[in-house]
Structures are given as structure tokens and as C-alpha cells.
Amino acid sequence: PVSEATHTAMLRYFKEYICVGGLPYIVDRFISTNDMNIVWQEQHDIIEEYRDDFAKHLDENENEEIDLALLGRINRVFESIPAQLAKENKKFVFSALEKKGRSEKYLPAIQWLCDFGIINLCYNLSNISDPLEGNKIDNVFKIYMQDSGLFISMLDRDSAAKILSGDLGFYKGAIFENIIADCFSKQDRKLYYFHKDSGLEIDFVSKVKRDISLIEVKATTGNTKSANTVLKNPQYDVDVCYKLSENNIGVVDKKITIPYYMTMFL
């Protein structure tokens, strides 16, 4: 295990990273001011700049133009992300965008946000087996913000203070899943999860040392009932579950507990 003093300090730094994110200008502002209110305002300004740029492209004469229909759809998708992630089942639901909303109508908007590096898609798997990419369900996915700091700035203005104090409230699951998705994307990992209608759900499924592994993200102590079910079922060729949480390093049977700040080592 990590020494208690180091563990406490690293958790604090990690929570600061959740709130600040990785955009160089925002990081510089935090280092120079150590003021989360200033950070929030700068992040808010960046999001407004994003909205101004949504759906812009160059026409055949290299003139800038905006597809107004696409602009509206991009905004609906973007603004729905916090509420979509607040649900117990975080699958992106098109009907939340408009009554009888269809995937065909909004997929170009989602692709635009992906192409511009604003969001990450995490796909559900039909089965936990190799190859993971071959088992992904193309039209069933969760959407995470690619920069954790911008995601936090989309929540309440005092969200950063609550995260740093441990008072996470309703969004705690979304906040920590989003930061782990952020970390994995920076390792160039493709994002997958596993959900069945029975209620079984694994937050992330990924390769660790070439082996398929379950990855559970716990904002609180939380149990790993779904992971236990998968590990005990011979249908799934999985031998280990990594539990990411605030706890120090630990091993119990096939479950390895790792503090959030060690995600980079998976």
C-alpha cells in the first residue's frame, strides 16, 4: 500500500485534476491563482466559445458557414450530457433530446462532437470476449466529456468545492466515471462497458496486460455485485476485476483495489 500521507495528498491532487481538467490554459490559470472560481469562469467561457463554433465548416470557396439544423442538434446533445450521466443507467437516450427523438437524426451531431475532441463514446458490449471491438453494439453507448474540468463546469457552480470537500451528492457516479473515461482516452484506449437488461452492469471493460478485465469505478465504498456475477460465470473468460476508488491498494480474491490516481498504470 501507499503511505497514508502520500495517499491523502495524491487523492487531493486527483480531485483537483477532476475539477481543473487538462486544458493547458485552464491548468495555467489554476496554478497561477489557485482559485476555483476563476477556473470555473474560464471553463464557462471556453464552453461558450465551443457553442459559437458548433456546426461551423468551410464551403467550397473556403468561406465559413454554419449548418443551422446541425447546430441545434449539437446543442441538444451537448447540453443533455450531465442529465444523461446522472441516470442510474447512463446509456445515451435519444428520446431525452426530443419526443420520439431518433438516432439517425442525432448521430451526425454526436460524430461532430467526437471529431472535434469534445466527447468520448463508451460502447456497450454484446458479450465480454475477444475481440472487444467485434462485440460492441454500435447504437448503444454512453457519452462522456473528454475534459473532466469542462464537465464539472457544466454542473452547479459550487461543484468543484463539493468535490474537494467530499460532498459529491447526486452526480458522484457520473463525475468519477467521466474522469476514468478521460484517463483511458488519454491512453488511447477504446471505451467499452457491459450492461444487460437484468440489471447487471460493469462500468468499463478493457484489456490490462493483454487480458480482458473488468473495471469498476466507486465514488463511495460500494459493492461489486455485477463484477462478482461475471467473475463466477464460466460464460465470461474474465479472471480479474480492478476496483477504482478512494481506498488504498488491496487484493481480495480476484478483485484488486486501486486508488483513482493509479489509473494510468492499468
C-alpha positions in Angstrom: 0.0 0.0 0.0 0.9 3.7 -0.4 1.8 5.5 2.8 -1.2 7.3 4.3 0.3 10.7 3.9 1.2 10.2 0.2 -2.2 8.6 -0.4 -4.1 11.5 1.1 -2.0 14.0 -0.8 -2.5 12.2 -4.1 -6.2 11.9 -3.7 -6.3 15.7 -3.1 -4.3 16.3 -6.3 -6.5 13.9 -8.2 -9.7 15.7 -7.1 -8.1 19.0 -8.2 -7.5 17.4 -11.6 -11.1 16.4 -11.8 -12.1 20.0 -11.3 -9.5 21.7 -13.4 -9.1 19.2 -16.2 -6.2 19.1 -18.7 -6.6 22.1 -21.0 -3.2 23.9 -20.7 -4.7 27.4 -20.4 -7.0 26.3 -17.5 -4.2 24.5 -15.8 -2.0 27.6 -16.0 -4.8 29.7 -14.6 -5.3 27.3 -11.6 -1.5 27.2 -10.9 -1.2 31.0 -11.0 -4.3 31.8 -9.0 -5.3 28.7 -7.0 -8.8 30.0 -7.3 -11.5 27.6 -8.4 -14.0 30.4 -9.1 -11.6 31.9 -11.7 -11.1 28.4 -13.1 -14.9 27.9 -13.4 -15.3 31.2 -15.2 -12.6 30.4 -17.7 -14.1 27.0 -18.3 -17.5 28.5 -18.7 -16.1 31.0 -21.3 -14.5 28.1 -23.2 -17.8 26.2 -23.3 -19.5 29.4 -24.7 -16.7 29.5 -27.4 -17.4 25.9 -28.2 -21.1 26.7 -28.7 -20.2 29.6 -31.0 -18.1 27.1 -33.1 -20.7 24.3 -33.2 -21.6 23.2 -36.8 -19.1 25.6 -38.4 -17.4 24.4 -41.6 -15.8 25.8 -44.7 -17.8 25.8 -48.0 -16.2 25.0 -51.4 -14.9 28.6 -51.6 -13.2 28.4 -48.2 -15.9 30.6 -46.7 -17.1 29.9 -43.1 -20.7 28.8 -42.8 -23.0 27.2 -40.2 -25.4 24.4 -40.7 -28.3 25.7 -38.5 -30.1 22.4 -38.3 -26.9 20.6 -37.2 -26.2 23.4 -34.8 -29.5 22.9 -33.0 -28.9 19.1 -32.7 -25.3 19.5 -31.5 -26.5 21.9 -28.8 -29.2 19.5 -27.7 -26.8 16.6 -27.4 -24.1 18.7 -25.7 -26.5 20.2 -23.1 -28.0 16.8 -22.3 -24.8 15.1 -21.3 -24.9 15.9 -17.5 -28.5 14.7 -17.2 -27.8 11.6 -19.3 -24.9 10.7 -17.0 -27.0 11.4 -13.8 -29.3 8.5 -14.6 -28.7 5.1 -13.0 -28.5 3.6 -16.4 -26.2 6.1 -18.2 -26.9 4.9 -21.7 -27.4 7.8 -24.0 -31.2 8.1 -24.7 -32.2 9.9 -27.9 -35.8 10.4 -26.7 -34.4 12.6 -23.9 -33.5 15.2 -26.6 -37.0 15.4 -28.0 -40.2 13.4 -28.1 -39.6 10.4 -30.4 -36.0 11.5 -31.0 -34.3 9.1 -33.4 -30.7 8.1 -33.5 -30.5 8.8 -37.3 -31.3 12.4 -36.7 -28.7 13.0 -33.9 -25.8 10.7 -34.8 -24.2 13.4 -37.1 -24.2 15.8 -34.2 -22.6 13.2 -31.9 -20.0 12.5 -34.6 -19.2 16.2 -34.9 -18.6 16.4 -31.1 -16.3 13.3 -31.3 -14.4 14.6 -34.3 -13.7 17.9 -32.5 -12.4 16.1 -29.4 -15.2 17.3 -27.1 -16.7 13.9 -26.1 -15.8 10.3 -25.8 -18.2 7.4 -26.6 -18.2 4.3 -24.5 -19.9 1.4 -26.2 -22.0 -1.4 -24.7 -20.8 -5.0 -25.4 -23.0 -7.8 -26.5 -20.6 -10.2 -24.8 -17.4 -10.0 -22.8 -15.0 -11.8 -25.1 -12.3 -11.2 -27.7 -12.3 -9.1 -29.8 -14.0 -6.4 -27.8 -14.4 -4.2 -30.9 -16.2 -7.0 -32.6 -18.7 -7.3 -29.7 -19.5 -3.6 -29.4 -23.1 -2.5 -30.0 -22.8 0.4 -32.4 -26.1 2.2 -31.4 -25.8 1.7 -27.6 -23.3 3.9 -25.8 -22.6 6.4 -23.1 -21.3 9.8 -23.8 -18.6 11.3 -21.5 -16.9 14.7 -21.8 -13.3 14.4 -23.0 -12.2 17.0 -20.5 -13.2 16.4 -16.9 -12.9 20.1 -15.9 -15.3 21.2 -18.6 -17.8 18.5 -17.4 -17.6 19.8 -13.9 -18.2 23.4 -15.1 -21.4 22.2 -16.7 -22.8 21.3 -13.3 -23.6 23.6 -10.4 -21.1 26.5 -9.9 -20.1 25.1 -6.5 -19.5 21.6 -7.8 -15.7 21.9 -7.6 -15.9 22.9 -3.9 -18.2 19.9 -3.2 -15.8 17.5 -4.9 -12.8 18.8 -3.0 -14.7 18.6 0.3 -16.1 15.1 -0.4 -19.7 16.2 -0.6 -20.4 14.8 -4.1 -24.1 14.4 -4.0 -26.3 13.2 -6.9 -23.6 13.3 -9.6 -20.9 11.4 -7.8 -21.1 8.3 -10.0 -21.1 10.4 -13.2 -18.1 12.5 -12.0 -15.9 9.6 -11.3 -16.9 7.5 -14.3 -16.2 10.6 -16.5 -12.7 11.1 -15.1 -11.8 7.5 -15.6 -13.1 7.6 -19.2 -11.0 10.8 -19.6 -7.9 9.0 -18.3 -8.5 5.9 -20.5 -9.0 8.1 -23.6 -5.6 9.8 -22.9 -4.1 6.3 -23.0 -5.7 5.8 -26.5 -7.9 3.1 -25.1 -11.2 2.4 -26.7 -14.1 2.6 -24.2 -16.5 -0.3 -23.6 -18.9 -1.2 -20.8 -21.3 -4.2 -20.3 -24.9 -3.8 -19.5 -27.7 -6.4 -19.5 -31.4 -5.8 -19.1 -31.3 -7.9 -15.9 -29.5 -5.0 -14.2 -26.0 -6.4 -14.5 -23.6 -3.6 -15.4 -19.8 -3.3 -15.5 -18.6 0.3 -15.7 -15.7 -0.4 -18.1 -14.3 -3.5 -19.8 -10.8 -3.2 -21.1 -7.5 -5.0 -21.8 -5.0 -4.9 -19.0 -1.7 -6.7 -19.8 -3.4 -8.2 -22.8 -6.2 -9.8 -20.7 -9.8 -8.7 -20.7 -10.5 -7.2 -17.3 -13.5 -5.7 -15.5 -13.1 -2.1 -14.2 -15.5 -0.8 -11.6 -15.5 2.8 -10.5 -16.7 3.5 -7.0 -17.3 7.1 -5.7 -18.0 5.5 -2.3 -17.1 2.2 -0.8 -19.9 0.5 -2.9 -20.2 -3.2 -3.7 -19.2 -5.0 -6.9 -22.2 -7.4 -7.2 -22.2 -7.3 -11.0 -18.5 -8.0 -11.1 -18.9 -10.9 -8.8 -21.6 -12.4 -11.0 -19.3 -12.1 -14.1 -16.2 -13.5 -12.4 -18.2 -16.5 -11.2 -19.8 -17.3 -14.6 -17.7 -19.5 -16.8 -19.5 -18.0 -19.8 -17.2 -15.0 -19.4 -13.5 -15.6 -19.7 -12.5 -13.0 -17.1 -10.2 -13.5 -14.2 -9.8 -10.1 -12.6 -11.7 -7.0 -11.6 -10.0 -3.7 -10.8 -11.9 -1.6 -8.4 -11.0 2.1 -8.6 -11.9 4.1 -5.5 -10.5 6.4 -2.8 -9.2 3.3 -1.0 -5.6 2.3 -0.8 -4.2 -0.7 -2.7 -5.7 -4.1 -1.7 -6.4 -7.6 -3.1 -9.3 -9.8 -2.2 -9.6 -13.0 -4.3 -9.9 -11.9 -8.0 -10.6 -8.2 -7.1 -7.8 -5.7 -7.0 -8.5 -2.3 -5.4 -6.5 0.6 -6.8 -6.8 4.3 -5.9 -8.1 6.6 -8.6 -4.7 8.3 -9.1 -3.1 5.0 -10.2 -5.5 4.5 -13.2 -2.6 5.4 -15.5 -0.8 2.2 -14.5 -3.5 -0.1 -15.7 
